[in-house]
Amino acid sequence: MPLWLILVIVGAVLLILGVAIEAAKVLLWIGVAILVVSLVLAVLRRGKGALKS
């Protein structure tokens, strides 16, 4: 196998892994944001319920 072909394959794999890792970071932050918003809404909902009784 020629050296240039190996280098192209390795470069493509590294590029794909880099994009996947960046996408995973973005999805992780989106998940954290959704978790925080849902916790805040749950606390607010529970607080409103306590005021009614």
N, CA and C of each residue as an Amber inpcrd file, in Angstrom:
protein
   159
   0.8510000  -1.1690000   0.0000000   0.0000000   0.0000000   0.0000000
   0.9040000   1.2420000   0.0000000   0.6040000   2.2110000  -0.8740000
   1.4490000   3.4080000  -0.9410000   1.3300000   4.2550000   0.3330000
   2.3980000   4.9550000   0.6340000   2.4390000   5.7890000   1.8390000
   1.3860000   6.8890000   1.7850000   1.1820000   7.4870000   0.6100000
   0.2200000   8.5810000   0.5160000  -1.1920000   8.0940000   0.8080000
  -1.5150000   6.8640000   0.4230000  -2.8430000   6.3180000   0.6880000
  -3.0410000   6.0860000   2.1860000  -2.0080000   5.5870000   2.8450000
  -2.0840000   5.3910000   4.2960000  -2.2750000   6.7320000   4.9960000
  -1.5300000   7.7480000   4.5510000  -1.6560000   9.0730000   5.1580000
  -3.0480000   9.6610000   4.9310000  -3.6070000   9.4680000   3.7570000
  -4.9550000   9.9610000   3.4740000  -5.9800000   9.2560000   4.3630000
  -5.8440000   7.9520000   4.5130000  -6.7800000   7.1970000   5.3520000
  -6.6720000   7.6340000   6.8070000  -5.4450000   7.7500000   7.3050000
  -5.2430000   8.1850000   8.6940000  -5.7960000   9.5960000   8.8930000
  -5.5510000  10.4810000   7.9400000  -6.0780000  11.8440000   8.0300000
  -7.5990000  11.8600000   8.0360000  -8.2220000  11.0490000   7.2070000
  -9.6910000  10.9960000   7.1670000 -10.2500000  10.4720000   8.4810000
  -9.6060000   9.4330000   9.0330000 -10.0700000   8.8810000  10.3190000
  -9.9370000   9.9230000  11.4270000  -8.8120000  10.6260000  11.4680000
  -8.6240000  11.6610000  12.4890000  -9.6280000  12.7930000  12.3210000
  -9.9220000  13.1540000  11.0770000 -10.9100000  14.2030000  10.8190000
 -12.2870000  13.7830000  11.3040000 -12.6730000  12.5530000  11.0050000
 -13.9870000  12.0440000  11.4340000 -14.0660000  11.9830000  12.9530000
 -12.9980000  11.4950000  13.5950000 -12.9860000  11.4360000  15.0570000
 -13.0520000  12.8330000  15.6710000 -12.3470000  13.7730000  15.0810000
 -12.3790000  15.1500000  15.5810000 -13.7730000  15.7470000  15.4900000
 -14.4370000  15.5300000  14.3630000 -15.8030000  16.0400000  14.1910000
 -16.7440000  15.3490000  15.1750000 -16.5720000  14.0340000  15.3630000
 -17.4370000  13.2940000  16.2770000 -17.2460000  13.7690000  17.7050000
 -16.0050000  14.0410000  18.0930000 -15.7440000  14.5020000  19.4590000
 -16.3370000  15.8900000  19.6680000 -16.1890000  16.7730000  18.6810000
 -16.7880000  18.1130000  18.7910000 -18.3100000  18.0220000  18.8620000
 -18.9010000  17.1510000  18.0430000 -20.3520000  16.9810000  18.0790000
 -20.7910000  16.4260000  19.4290000 -20.0120000  15.5180000  19.9890000
 -20.3450000  14.9580000  21.3020000 -20.2780000  16.0340000  22.3720000
 -19.3060000  16.9430000  22.2740000 -19.2080000  18.0400000  23.2400000
 -20.4380000  18.9330000  23.1580000 -20.8490000  19.2630000  21.9430000
 -22.0310000  20.1120000  21.7610000 -23.2680000  19.4200000  22.3170000
 -23.4270000  18.1340000  22.0000000 -24.5870000  17.4030000  22.5020000
 -24.5530000  17.2890000  24.0220000 -23.3670000  17.1580000  24.5970000
 -23.2410000  17.1050000  26.0470000 -23.7080000  18.4100000  26.6790000
 -23.2900000  19.5390000  26.1090000 -23.7170000  20.8310000  26.6500000
 -25.2160000  21.0440000  26.4720000 -25.7750000  20.5890000  25.3580000
 -27.2290000  20.6880000  25.1670000 -27.9420000  19.8470000  26.2180000
 -27.4390000  18.6500000  26.4900000 -28.0310000  17.7970000  27.5200000
 -27.9660000  18.4340000  28.8930000 -26.8360000  19.0620000  29.2190000
 -26.6990000  19.7400000  30.5140000 -27.6850000  20.8950000  30.6060000
 -27.8320000  21.6570000  29.5330000 -28.7690000  22.7800000  29.5320000
 -30.1980000  22.2940000  29.7310000 -30.5910000  21.2240000  29.0580000
 -31.9410000  20.6770000  29.2120000 -32.1560000  20.1900000  30.6340000
 -31.1430000  19.5490000  31.2120000 -31.2500000  19.0690000  32.5860000
 -31.4410000  20.2300000  33.5550000 -30.6840000  21.3000000  33.3990000
 -30.7960000  22.4570000  34.2910000 -32.1700000  23.1050000  34.1600000
 -32.6460000  23.2780000  32.9380000 -33.9630000  23.8890000  32.7240000
 -35.0540000  23.0260000  33.3320000 -34.9670000  21.7120000  33.1570000
 -35.9980000  20.8380000  33.7210000 -35.9660000  20.8570000  35.2470000
 -34.7770000  20.9280000  35.8400000 -34.6980000  21.0170000  37.3030000
 -35.2880000  22.3260000  37.8150000 -35.0050000  23.4270000  37.1320000
 -35.5640000  24.7160000  37.5390000 -37.0830000  24.6930000  37.4270000
 -37.6080000  24.1420000  36.3350000 -39.0610000  24.0630000  36.1740000
 -39.6880000  23.1710000  37.2400000 -39.0250000  22.0780000  37.5940000
 -39.5530000  21.1890000  38.6270000 -39.5910000  21.9000000  39.9750000
 -38.5470000  22.6600000  40.2930000 -38.5200000  23.3920000  41.5670000
 -39.6040000  24.4560000  41.5790000 -39.7750000  25.1600000  40.4670000
 -40.8170000  26.1920000  40.4100000 -42.2080000  25.5780000  40.5210000
 -42.4240000  24.4480000  39.8370000 -43.7110000  23.7860000  39.8910000
 -44.0050000  23.2990000  41.3170000 -42.9890000  22.7480000  41.9770000
 -43.1560000  22.2650000  43.3380000 -43.4220000  23.4320000  44.2880000
 -42.7750000  24.5640000  44.0440000 -42.9930000  25.7630000  44.8680000
 -44.4080000  26.2980000  44.7090000 -44.9370000  26.2760000  43.4950000
 -46.3090000  26.7300000  43.2750000 -47.3020000  25.7990000  43.9620000
 -47.0200000  24.5140000  43.9190000 -47.8960000  23.5380000  44.5840000
 -47.9040000  23.7410000  46.0870000 -46.7850000  24.0930000  46.6820000
 -46.6970000  24.3110000  48.1230000 -47.4720000  25.5780000  48.5140000
 -47.5000000  26.5700000  47.6400000 -48.2230000  27.8020000  47.9540000
 -49.7330000  27.5860000  47.9120000 -50.2240000  26.6820000  47.0740000
 -51.6530000  26.4480000  46.9300000 -52.2420000  25.7620000  48.1660000
 -51.4710000  24.8760000  48.8030000 -52.0410000  24.1240000  49.9230000
 -51.9680000  24.8540000  51.2360000
